[in-house]
Amino acid sequence: MTAARYDEAMTLALDEARAAAIAGEIPIGAVVIDSDGRVLGSNHNRREEAQDPTAHAEVLALRAAAAALGRWRLEDCTLVVTLEPCPMCAGAAVMARLGRLVFGAWNDDYGAAGSRWDLLRDPRVNHRVEVLPGVRADECGAMVREFLQQRRDERGEPTP
C-alpha cells in the first residue's frame, strides 16, 4: 500500500486533530476506513471533555467503526491517525483484529507501533497489524509540537 492512498483519510484525521486543539485537547485525530475507503468512524481526543483516560481518538474511532459495522472484528479496516498510537490504543487495534494502521508522526515518548514498543507486530500476540508510518508526518508532528509548546508557554514552563 502506498501513502498516497491514505491522503484523504489523513486529511479527515487532521481535521479531527484541529477540532481537538480548539477544544483544548492534545491534537490527535483518527479515522477508520473500510477496504473501499469509506469512513466508518472518526474522532479526536476527548479525555478532558469526558474526564475519561480512555477517550483517545483511536479508541473512539474504533468504537464508532465497530458500531457502524455491527461487529467488533475490524480485520478489513484501516485506522488512520495523526500520531503513532500509545500502548492502550495499539492494544485496542490488536484486540479489534484491525487490518492496517496508518499514522503520521512518530510518538517518541509513548509510541507502541515501532518507536518505543511494537505491540502491533509483536510475535507474542495472536494478531498482527500491518503498519504504514510517516503519512504527512511533518504536518502531523508540527500540530502536536506547536500545541504542546503553546501549553508550556501559557504555564511559563521551559522548552524541553
PATOR-680589 format. One record per residue: x negated, y negated, z of N, C-alpha, C in turn; residue number from 1; chain. Coordinates in nm, 3 decimals, padded with zeros to 5 digits. Example, Ala and Ser with C-alpha at 12.3 -4.5 7.8 and 13.67 -1.06 7.14 Angstrom:
2
+---------+---------+---------+---------+---------+---------+---------+---------+---------+-----+-------+
:    n.xx :    n.yy :    n.zz :   ca.xx :   ca.yy :   ca.zz :    c.xx :    c.yy :    c.zz :  nr : kette :
+---------+---------+---------+---------+---------+---------+---------+---------+---------+-----+-------+
: -01.319 :  00.569 :  00.780 : -01.230 :  00.450 :  00.780 : -01.320 :  00.330 :  00.780 :   1 :     A :
: -01.285 :  00.225 :  00.708 : -01.367 :  00.106 :  00.714 : -01.290 : -00.003 :  00.787 :   2 :     A :
+---------+---------+---------+---------+---------+---------+---------+---------+---------+-----+-------+
//
This chain:
160
+---------+---------+---------+---------+---------+---------+---------+---------+---------+-----+-------+
:    n.xx :    n.yy :    n.zz :   ca.xx :   ca.yy :   ca.zz :    c.xx :    c.yy :    c.zz :  nr : kette :
+---------+---------+---------+---------+---------+---------+---------+---------+---------+-----+-------+
: -00.083 :  00.118 :  00.000 :  00.000 :  00.000 :  00.000 : -00.088 : -00.125 :  00.000 :   1 :     A :
: -00.041 : -00.225 : -00.067 : -00.117 : -00.349 : -00.072 : -00.055 : -00.454 :  00.018 :   2 :     A :
: -00.138 : -00.546 :  00.060 : -00.091 : -00.654 :  00.147 :  00.014 : -00.740 :  00.079 :   3 :     A :
:  00.000 : -00.759 : -00.053 :  00.094 : -00.845 : -00.126 :  00.237 : -00.794 : -00.116 :   4 :     A :
:  00.253 : -00.664 : -00.105 :  00.388 : -00.607 : -00.095 :  00.462 : -00.657 :  00.030 :   5 :     A :
:  00.386 : -00.694 :  00.131 :  00.446 : -00.733 :  00.259 :  00.448 : -00.884 :  00.282 :   6 :     A :
:  00.412 : -00.961 :  00.182 :  00.405 : -01.106 :  00.197 :  00.540 : -01.167 :  00.235 :   7 :     A :
:  00.647 : -01.124 :  00.170 :  00.779 : -01.180 :  00.200 :  00.822 : -01.147 :  00.343 :   8 :     A :
:  00.799 : -01.024 :  00.385 :  00.833 : -00.987 :  00.523 :  00.748 : -01.064 :  00.623 :   9 :     A :
:  00.620 : -01.087 :  00.590 :  00.535 : -01.163 :  00.680 :  00.582 : -01.308 :  00.688 :  10 :     A :
:  00.634 : -01.363 :  00.578 :  00.691 : -01.497 :  00.582 :  00.805 : -01.503 :  00.684 :  11 :     A :
:  00.890 : -01.401 :  00.685 :  01.000 : -01.395 :  00.782 :  00.947 : -01.381 :  00.924 :  12 :     A :
:  00.842 : -01.299 :  00.942 :  00.783 : -01.283 :  01.075 :  00.722 : -01.415 :  01.123 :  13 :     A :
:  00.658 : -01.488 :  01.033 :  00.603 : -01.619 :  01.069 :  00.713 : -01.718 :  01.105 :  14 :     A :
:  00.826 : -01.711 :  01.036 :  00.941 : -01.796 :  01.072 :  00.987 : -01.763 :  01.214 :  15 :     A :
:  00.992 : -01.634 :  01.246 :  01.030 : -01.593 :  01.382 :  00.928 : -01.645 :  01.483 :  16 :     A :
:  00.799 : -01.637 :  01.448 :  00.695 : -01.685 :  01.539 :  00.710 : -01.835 :  01.564 :  17 :     A :
:  00.743 : -01.911 :  01.461 :  00.764 : -02.055 :  01.479 :  00.883 : -02.081 :  01.573 :  18 :     A :
:  00.988 : -02.000 :  01.559 :  01.104 : -02.014 :  01.649 :  01.062 : -01.985 :  01.793 :  19 :     A :
:  00.975 : -01.889 :  01.812 :  00.926 : -01.859 :  01.946 :  00.851 : -01.978 :  02.004 :  20 :     A :
:  00.763 : -02.038 :  01.924 :  00.685 : -02.153 :  01.971 :  00.776 : -02.268 :  02.010 :  21 :     A :
:  00.876 : -02.295 :  01.930 :  00.972 : -02.403 :  01.960 :  01.041 : -02.377 :  02.094 :  22 :     A :
:  01.066 : -02.248 :  02.122 :  01.133 : -02.211 :  02.247 :  01.036 : -02.200 :  02.364 :  23 :     A :
:  00.907 : -02.229 :  02.341 :  00.809 : -02.222 :  02.447 :  00.754 : -02.082 :  02.472 :  24 :     A :
:  00.780 : -01.992 :  02.380 :  00.730 : -01.855 :  02.390 :  00.600 : -01.843 :  02.310 :  25 :     A :
:  00.516 : -01.747 :  02.344 :  00.398 : -01.722 :  02.262 :  00.446 : -01.687 :  02.122 :  26 :     A :
:  00.393 : -01.754 :  02.020 :  00.448 : -01.742 :  01.884 :  00.411 : -01.612 :  01.812 :  27 :     A :
:  00.489 : -01.510 :  01.842 :  00.475 : -01.382 :  01.774 :  00.612 : -01.348 :  01.718 :  28 :     A :
:  00.614 : -01.311 :  01.590 :  00.737 : -01.272 :  01.523 :  00.721 : -01.136 :  01.460 :  29 :     A :
:  00.833 : -01.064 :  01.451 :  00.831 : -00.929 :  01.395 :  00.954 : -00.904 :  01.310 :  30 :     A :
:  00.933 : -00.823 :  01.206 :  01.040 : -00.785 :  01.115 :  01.025 : -00.636 :  01.085 :  31 :     A :
:  01.136 : -00.563 :  01.083 :  01.135 : -00.423 :  01.041 :  01.207 : -00.416 :  00.908 :  32 :     A :
:  01.139 : -00.352 :  00.810 :  01.199 : -00.334 :  00.678 :  01.207 : -00.186 :  00.645 :  33 :     A :
:  01.302 : -00.152 :  00.557 :  01.311 : -00.013 :  00.511 :  01.222 :  00.006 :  00.389 :  34 :     A :
:  01.225 :  00.122 :  00.330 :  01.136 :  00.152 :  00.218 :  01.166 :  00.070 :  00.094 :  35 :     A :
:  01.285 :  00.009 :  00.088 :  01.320 : -00.080 : -00.024 :  01.290 : -00.226 :  00.006 :  36 :     A :
:  01.237 : -00.255 :  00.125 :  01.205 : -00.391 :  00.163 :  01.321 : -00.466 :  00.226 :  37 :     A :
:  01.431 : -00.396 :  00.251 :  01.549 : -00.458 :  00.313 :  01.523 : -00.479 :  00.462 :  38 :     A :
:  01.553 : -00.597 :  00.513 :  01.532 : -00.628 :  00.655 :  01.637 : -00.558 :  00.739 :  39 :     A :
:  01.588 : -00.480 :  00.836 :  01.676 : -00.408 :  00.927 :  01.684 : -00.474 :  01.064 :  40 :     A :
:  01.582 : -00.550 :  01.098 :  01.579 : -00.617 :  01.227 :  01.465 : -00.716 :  01.231 :  41 :     A :
:  01.484 : -00.823 :  01.303 :  01.377 : -00.922 :  01.321 :  01.399 : -00.993 :  01.453 :  42 :     A :
:  01.288 : -01.043 :  01.507 :  01.299 : -01.117 :  01.633 :  01.164 : -01.179 :  01.664 :  43 :     A :
:  01.162 : -01.253 :  01.774 :  01.038 : -01.314 :  01.823 :  01.032 : -01.292 :  01.973 :  44 :     A :
:  00.916 : -01.324 :  02.030 :  00.901 : -01.309 :  02.175 :  01.012 : -01.385 :  02.246 :  45 :     A :
:  01.068 : -01.322 :  02.349 :  01.175 : -01.383 :  02.429 :  01.155 : -01.353 :  02.579 :  46 :     A :
:  01.031 : -01.334 :  02.619 :  01.005 : -01.300 :  02.760 :  01.052 : -01.408 :  02.854 :  47 :     A :
:  01.021 : -01.532 :  02.822 :  01.060 : -01.644 :  02.910 :  01.212 : -01.660 :  02.911 :  48 :     A :
:  01.270 : -01.660 :  02.793 :  01.416 : -01.676 :  02.781 :  01.491 : -01.568 :  02.857 :  49 :     A :
:  01.449 : -01.443 :  02.840 :  01.519 : -01.330 :  02.901 :  01.468 : -01.296 :  03.039 :  50 :     A :
:  01.352 : -01.356 :  03.078 :  01.285 : -01.317 :  03.201 :  01.270 : -01.165 :  03.206 :  51 :     A :
:  01.222 : -01.113 :  03.093 :  01.208 : -00.969 :  03.071 :  01.069 : -00.942 :  03.017 :  52 :     A :
:  00.985 : -00.871 :  03.092 :  00.849 : -00.846 :  03.045 :  00.842 : -00.759 :  02.921 :  53 :     A :
:  00.950 : -00.690 :  02.888 :  00.950 : -00.605 :  02.768 :  01.009 : -00.676 :  02.646 :  54 :     A :
:  01.046 : -00.800 :  02.658 :  01.112 : -00.872 :  02.546 :  01.009 : -00.926 :  02.447 :  55 :     A :
:  00.924 : -00.836 :  02.398 :  00.827 : -00.870 :  02.294 :  00.895 : -00.861 :  02.158 :  56 :     A :
:  00.846 : -00.938 :  02.064 :  00.903 : -00.943 :  01.929 :  00.917 : -00.804 :  01.869 :  57 :     A :
:  00.813 : -00.722 :  01.881 :  00.813 : -00.589 :  01.819 :  00.922 : -00.500 :  01.877 :  58 :     A :
:  00.933 : -00.497 :  02.009 :  01.033 : -00.413 :  02.074 :  01.173 : -00.456 :  02.034 :  59 :     A :
:  01.196 : -00.586 :  02.033 :  01.328 : -00.637 :  01.997 :  01.362 : -00.608 :  01.851 :  60 :     A :
:  01.265 : -00.619 :  01.762 :  01.289 : -00.589 :  01.620 :  01.312 : -00.440 :  01.599 :  61 :     A :
:  01.237 : -00.355 :  01.670 :  01.258 : -00.210 :  01.659 :  01.397 : -00.172 :  01.710 :  62 :     A :
:  01.440 : -00.233 :  01.820 :  01.575 : -00.206 :  01.872 :  01.682 : -00.245 :  01.770 :  63 :     A :
:  01.665 : -00.361 :  01.707 :  01.762 : -00.407 :  01.607 :  01.765 : -00.314 :  01.487 :  64 :     A :
:  01.649 : -00.267 :  01.443 :  01.643 : -00.176 :  01.329 :  01.711 : -00.043 :  01.361 :  65 :     A :
:  01.684 :  00.010 :  01.480 :  01.748 :  00.135 :  01.520 :  01.899 :  00.120 :  01.526 :  66 :     A :
:  01.946 :  00.007 :  01.578 :  02.089 : -00.019 :  01.584 :  02.149 : -00.029 :  01.444 :  67 :     A :
:  02.078 : -00.096 :  01.353 :  02.127 : -00.111 :  01.215 :  02.137 :  00.023 :  01.145 :  68 :     A :
:  02.043 :  00.112 :  01.173 :  02.043 :  00.244 :  01.108 :  02.126 :  00.347 :  01.183 :  69 :     A :
:  02.154 :  00.320 :  01.310 :  02.228 :  00.416 :  01.390 :  02.145 :  00.538 :  01.428 :  70 :     A :
:  02.013 :  00.519 :  01.437 :  01.922 :  00.627 :  01.476 :  01.794 :  00.566 :  01.531 :  71 :     A :
:  01.728 :  00.642 :  01.616 :  01.604 :  00.590 :  01.677 :  01.480 :  00.623 :  01.597 :  72 :     A :
:  01.486 :  00.722 :  01.511 :  01.370 :  00.759 :  01.430 :  01.357 :  00.663 :  01.312 :  73 :     A :
:  01.243 :  00.595 :  01.306 :  01.221 :  00.493 :  01.203 :  01.105 :  00.531 :  01.112 :  74 :     A :
:  01.092 :  00.660 :  01.081 :  00.978 :  00.708 :  01.004 :  00.968 :  00.650 :  00.863 :  75 :     A :
:  01.077 :  00.603 :  00.808 :  01.076 :  00.545 :  00.674 :  01.073 :  00.392 :  00.678 :  76 :     A :
:  01.038 :  00.337 :  00.792 :  01.039 :  00.192 :  00.810 :  00.899 :  00.137 :  00.834 :  77 :     A :
:  00.887 :  00.006 :  00.812 :  00.763 : -00.067 :  00.834 :  00.790 : -00.183 :  00.929 :  78 :     A :
:  00.708 : -00.195 :  01.030 :  00.712 : -00.308 :  01.123 :  00.607 : -00.407 :  01.077 :  79 :     A :
:  00.649 : -00.529 :  01.048 :  00.560 : -00.637 :  01.006 :  00.558 : -00.738 :  01.120 :  80 :     A :
:  00.438 : -00.764 :  01.175 :  00.427 : -00.850 :  01.292 :  00.307 : -00.943 :  01.276 :  81 :     A :
:  00.318 : -01.061 :  01.331 :  00.215 : -01.163 :  01.312 :  00.086 : -01.135 :  01.388 :  82 :     A :
:  00.093 : -01.060 :  01.497 : -00.024 : -01.033 :  01.580 : -00.029 : -00.884 :  01.610 :  83 :     A :
: -00.149 : -00.829 :  01.612 : -00.167 : -00.688 :  01.646 : -00.092 : -00.656 :  01.776 :  84 :     A :
: -00.013 : -00.551 :  01.777 :  00.067 : -00.518 :  01.895 : -00.016 : -00.480 :  02.017 :  85 :     A :
:  00.042 : -00.508 :  02.133 : -00.014 : -00.469 :  02.261 :  00.012 : -00.319 :  02.284 :  86 :     A :
: -00.042 : -00.261 :  02.391 : -00.018 : -00.118 :  02.416 :  00.131 : -00.082 :  02.429 :  87 :     A :
:  00.210 : -00.166 :  02.494 :  00.353 : -00.136 :  02.508 :  00.420 : -00.128 :  02.371 :  88 :     A :
:  00.392 : -00.226 :  02.285 :  00.457 : -00.232 :  02.154 :  00.404 : -00.123 :  02.061 :  89 :     A :
:  00.275 : -00.094 :  02.071 :  00.220 :  00.016 :  01.992 :  00.282 :  00.148 :  02.036 :  90 :     A :
:  00.299 :  00.164 :  02.166 :  00.365 :  00.284 :  02.218 :  00.509 :  00.295 :  02.170 :  91 :     A :
:  00.579 :  00.182 :  02.166 :  00.716 :  00.183 :  02.115 :  00.720 :  00.224 :  01.968 :  92 :     A :
:  00.622 :  00.179 :  01.891 :  00.616 :  00.216 :  01.749 :  00.594 :  00.366 :  01.734 :  93 :     A :
:  00.506 :  00.422 :  01.815 :  00.483 :  00.567 :  01.812 :  00.610 :  00.641 :  01.852 :  94 :     A :
:  00.673 :  00.597 :  01.959 :  00.793 :  00.665 :  02.008 :  00.909 :  00.654 :  01.910 :  95 :     A :
:  00.911 :  00.549 :  01.830 :  01.014 :  00.533 :  01.727 :  00.981 :  00.611 :  01.601 :  96 :     A :
:  00.865 :  00.676 :  01.601 :  00.818 :  00.751 :  01.483 :  00.807 :  00.660 :  01.361 :  97 :     A :
:  00.765 :  00.536 :  01.385 :  00.751 :  00.437 :  01.279 :  00.657 :  00.488 :  01.171 :  98 :     A :
:  00.690 :  00.457 :  01.046 :  00.606 :  00.500 :  00.935 :  00.482 :  00.415 :  00.918 :  99 :     A :
:  00.498 :  00.283 :  00.931 :  00.386 :  00.193 :  00.898 :  00.396 :  00.067 :  00.984 : 100 :     A :
:  00.278 :  00.017 :  01.019 :  00.265 : -00.112 :  01.087 :  00.181 : -00.202 :  00.998 : 101 :     A :
:  00.230 : -00.322 :  00.974 :  00.156 : -00.426 :  00.902 :  00.144 : -00.543 :  00.999 : 102 :     A :
:  00.022 : -00.592 :  01.020 :  00.011 : -00.707 :  01.108 : -00.086 : -00.809 :  01.051 : 103 :     A :
: -00.073 : -00.931 :  01.104 : -00.156 : -01.042 :  01.058 : -00.289 : -01.047 :  01.129 : 104 :     A :
: -00.293 : -01.113 :  01.244 : -00.419 : -01.137 :  01.316 : -00.447 : -01.026 :  01.416 : 105 :     A :
: -00.576 : -01.004 :  01.436 : -00.620 : -00.911 :  01.540 : -00.597 : -00.973 :  01.676 : 106 :     A :
: -00.571 : -00.890 :  01.776 : -00.549 : -00.932 :  01.913 : -00.664 : -00.876 :  01.997 : 107 :     A :
: -00.772 : -00.953 :  02.006 : -00.893 : -00.905 :  02.073 : -00.873 : -00.878 :  02.222 : 108 :     A :
: -00.775 : -00.939 :  02.283 : -00.752 : -00.920 :  02.426 : -00.666 : -00.797 :  02.457 : 109 :     A :
: -00.558 : -00.779 :  02.383 : -00.460 : -00.675 :  02.416 : -00.425 : -00.583 :  02.300 : 110 :     A :
: -00.494 : -00.592 :  02.189 : -00.457 : -00.517 :  02.069 : -00.470 : -00.366 :  02.085 : 111 :     A :
: -00.369 : -00.295 :  02.038 : -00.367 : -00.149 :  02.051 : -00.345 : -00.080 :  01.917 : 112 :     A :
: -00.388 : -00.148 :  01.809 : -00.376 : -00.090 :  01.675 : -00.513 : -00.090 :  01.605 : 113 :     A :
: -00.619 : -00.086 :  01.687 : -00.751 : -00.077 :  01.628 : -00.857 : -00.167 :  01.687 : 114 :     A :
: -00.818 : -00.270 :  01.761 : -00.921 : -00.359 :  01.816 : -00.966 : -00.309 :  01.954 : 115 :     A :
: -00.885 : -00.327 :  02.056 : -00.918 : -00.280 :  02.191 : -00.895 : -00.129 :  02.203 : 116 :     A :
: -00.778 : -00.088 :  02.158 : -00.736 :  00.052 :  02.158 : -00.677 :  00.083 :  02.022 : 117 :     A :
: -00.653 :  00.212 :  01.996 : -00.584 :  00.251 :  01.873 : -00.482 :  00.358 :  01.905 : 118 :     A :
: -00.376 :  00.317 :  01.971 : -00.271 :  00.411 :  02.010 : -00.195 :  00.466 :  01.890 : 119 :     A :
: -00.190 :  00.390 :  01.783 : -00.110 :  00.431 :  01.668 : -00.170 :  00.545 :  01.588 : 120 :     A :
: -00.300 :  00.562 :  01.599 : -00.366 :  00.669 :  01.523 : -00.443 :  00.763 :  01.613 : 121 :     A :
: -00.411 :  00.762 :  01.740 : -00.478 :  00.847 :  01.837 : -00.439 :  00.993 :  01.812 : 122 :     A :
: -00.536 :  01.081 :  01.796 : -00.503 :  01.222 :  01.768 : -00.435 :  01.293 :  01.885 : 123 :     A :
: -00.434 :  01.232 :  02.002 : -00.370 :  01.295 :  02.118 : -00.219 :  01.274 :  02.122 : 124 :     A :
: -00.165 :  01.186 :  02.039 : -00.020 :  01.166 :  02.037 :  00.040 :  01.247 :  01.923 : 125 :     A :
:  00.169 :  01.273 :  01.931 :  00.233 :  01.361 :  01.834 :  00.278 :  01.291 :  01.706 : 126 :     A :
:  00.252 :  01.163 :  01.692 :  00.290 :  01.091 :  01.570 :  00.186 :  00.982 :  01.545 : 127 :     A :
:  00.144 :  00.970 :  01.423 :  00.051 :  00.864 :  01.386 :  00.117 :  00.768 :  01.289 : 128 :     A :
:  00.089 :  00.642 :  01.308 :  00.147 :  00.535 :  01.228 :  00.040 :  00.482 :  01.133 : 129 :     A :
:  00.076 :  00.468 :  01.007 : -00.016 :  00.406 :  00.911 : -00.030 :  00.259 :  00.948 : 130 :     A :
: -00.151 :  00.204 :  00.941 : -00.176 :  00.066 :  00.983 : -00.239 : -00.012 :  00.869 : 131 :     A :
: -00.181 : -00.128 :  00.841 : -00.236 : -00.221 :  00.741 : -00.257 : -00.355 :  00.812 : 132 :     A :
: -00.382 : -00.385 :  00.852 : -00.410 : -00.511 :  00.924 : -00.446 : -00.624 :  00.829 : 133 :     A :
: -00.445 : -00.745 :  00.883 : -00.502 : -00.861 :  00.815 : -00.415 : -00.930 :  00.713 : 134 :     A :
: -00.285 : -00.903 :  00.711 : -00.197 : -00.970 :  00.616 : -00.172 : -01.113 :  00.664 : 135 :     A :
: -00.223 : -01.210 :  00.587 : -00.213 : -01.352 :  00.622 : -00.271 : -01.378 :  00.761 : 136 :     A :
: -00.383 : -01.312 :  00.788 : -00.446 : -01.316 :  00.920 : -00.480 : -01.457 :  00.964 : 137 :     A :
: -00.535 : -01.538 :  00.876 : -00.575 : -01.674 :  00.916 : -00.456 : -01.755 :  00.963 : 138 :     A :
: -00.348 : -01.749 :  00.887 : -00.226 : -01.824 :  00.922 : -00.167 : -01.774 :  01.053 : 139 :     A :
: -00.159 : -01.642 :  01.069 : -00.102 : -01.584 :  01.190 : -00.188 : -01.616 :  01.313 : 140 :     A :
: -00.318 : -01.601 :  01.298 : -00.408 : -01.627 :  01.410 : -00.409 : -01.773 :  01.450 : 141 :     A :
: -00.406 : -01.862 :  01.352 : -00.407 : -02.005 :  01.381 : -00.285 : -02.045 :  01.463 : 142 :     A :
: -00.171 : -01.986 :  01.433 : -00.049 : -02.021 :  01.505 : -00.063 : -01.989 :  01.654 : 143 :     A :
: -00.115 : -01.872 :  01.686 : -00.131 : -01.833 :  01.825 : -00.240 : -01.918 :  01.893 : 144 :     A :
: -00.354 : -01.935 :  01.826 : -00.463 : -02.014 :  01.885 : -00.418 : -02.157 :  01.914 : 145 :     A :
: -00.348 : -02.221 :  01.821 : -00.302 : -02.359 :  01.841 : -00.202 : -02.368 :  01.955 : 146 :     A :
: -00.112 : -02.272 :  01.965 : -00.014 : -02.271 :  02.073 : -00.084 : -02.258 :  02.208 : 147 :     A :
: -00.176 : -02.163 :  02.218 : -00.246 : -02.142 :  02.345 : -00.334 : -02.261 :  02.382 : 148 :     A :
: -00.397 : -02.323 :  02.282 : -00.478 : -02.443 :  02.309 : -00.390 : -02.556 :  02.360 : 149 :     A :
: -00.275 : -02.574 :  02.298 : -00.182 : -02.679 :  02.342 : -00.138 : -02.653 :  02.486 : 150 :     A :
: -00.111 : -02.528 :  02.517 : -00.070 : -02.493 :  02.653 : -00.182 : -02.522 :  02.753 : 151 :     A :
: -00.307 : -02.489 :  02.717 : -00.421 : -02.520 :  02.805 : -00.437 : -02.671 :  02.822 : 152 :     A :
: -00.423 : -02.745 :  02.712 : -00.435 : -02.891 :  02.719 : -00.331 : -02.950 :  02.813 : 153 :     A :
: -00.206 : -02.901 :  02.805 : -00.098 : -02.950 :  02.891 : -00.127 : -02.923 :  03.038 : 154 :     A :
: -00.195 : -02.815 :  03.067 : -00.227 : -02.777 :  03.205 : -00.359 : -02.834 :  03.251 : 155 :     A :
: -00.433 : -02.897 :  03.160 : -00.562 : -02.952 :  03.193 : -00.669 : -02.847 :  03.211 : 156 :     A :
: -00.651 : -02.731 :  03.149 : -00.746 : -02.621 :  03.160 : -00.854 : -02.634 :  03.054 : 157 :     A :
: -00.975 : -02.590 :  03.084 : -01.081 : -02.596 :  02.983 : -01.058 : -02.492 :  02.873 : 158 :     A :
: -01.112 : -02.519 :  02.756 : -01.104 : -02.426 :  02.645 : -01.202 : -02.312 :  02.671 : 159 :     A :
: -01.157 : -02.186 :  02.656 : -01.249 : -02.074 :  02.684 : -01.360 : -02.065 :  02.579 : 160 :     A :
+---------+---------+---------+---------+---------+---------+---------+---------+---------+-----+-------+
//
